[in-house]
């Protein structure tokens, strides 16, 4: 698994808009976090539009999840 660092957070805004690519980047971020939570800010049942806010703390201990 690739480590997700604090410097990578801004790259989420520039990620390709495909759901698979965004899923991969957000998944890496969540798995590299010591704490993660989500809050649904808005949902429109007529259009299917939604807004979800992720909040967490990235693990700063290098190698923690890489078997080092």
C-alpha positions as CSV (number, residue, x, y, z in Angstrom):
1,X,0.0,0.0,0.0
2,X,1.3,3.5,-0.8
3,X,1.7,5.8,2.1
4,X,-0.4,8.9,2.0
5,X,1.3,12.0,3.4
6,X,0.0,15.4,4.5
7,X,1.5,16.9,1.4
8,X,-0.8,14.6,-0.7
9,X,-4.1,16.0,0.6
10,X,-4.2,18.9,-1.9
11,X,-3.7,16.4,-4.7
12,X,-7.3,15.1,-4.0
13,X,-8.7,18.2,-5.6
14,X,-6.6,17.6,-8.8
15,X,-7.4,13.9,-9.0
16,X,-9.1,12.7,-12.2
17,X,-12.8,12.7,-11.7
18,X,-13.3,9.0,-12.2
19,X,-14.9,7.4,-9.1
20,X,-12.3,4.6,-9.2
21,X,-9.3,7.0,-9.1
22,X,-10.8,9.1,-6.3
23,X,-11.7,6.0,-4.4
24,X,-8.1,4.8,-4.6
25,X,-6.7,8.1,-3.3
26,X,-9.2,8.5,-0.5
27,X,-8.8,4.9,0.5
28,X,-5.0,5.4,0.8
29,X,-5.6,8.5,2.9
30,X,-8.0,6.7,5.2
31,X,-5.7,3.6,5.6
32,X,-2.8,6.0,6.4
33,X,-4.8,7.7,9.2
34,X,-4.9,6.9,12.9
35,X,-8.3,8.5,13.2
36,X,-10.9,9.0,10.4
37,X,-14.6,10.0,10.4
38,X,-17.2,11.2,7.9
39,X,-20.0,13.7,8.1
40,X,-22.8,13.9,5.6
41,X,-23.3,17.7,5.1
42,X,-25.9,17.5,2.4
43,X,-27.9,15.1,0.3
44,X,-30.4,15.8,-2.5
45,X,-32.7,12.8,-3.0
46,X,-34.1,14.3,-6.2
47,X,-30.8,14.7,-8.0
48,X,-28.5,12.2,-6.1
49,X,-26.0,15.0,-5.3
50,X,-24.3,14.7,-2.0
51,X,-21.6,16.3,0.1
52,X,-19.5,14.3,2.5
53,X,-16.7,15.8,4.7
54,X,-13.9,13.5,5.8
55,X,-11.9,14.4,8.9
56,X,-9.0,12.6,10.4
57,X,-5.4,12.5,11.4
58,X,-2.7,11.1,9.2
59,X,-0.2,8.7,10.9
60,X,3.1,10.4,11.1
61,X,5.0,7.2,12.2
62,X,6.8,6.2,9.0
63,X,6.6,2.5,8.1
64,X,3.9,1.7,10.7
65,X,1.7,-0.1,8.1
66,X,4.6,-1.2,5.8
67,X,5.9,-3.9,8.1
68,X,9.0,-1.9,9.3
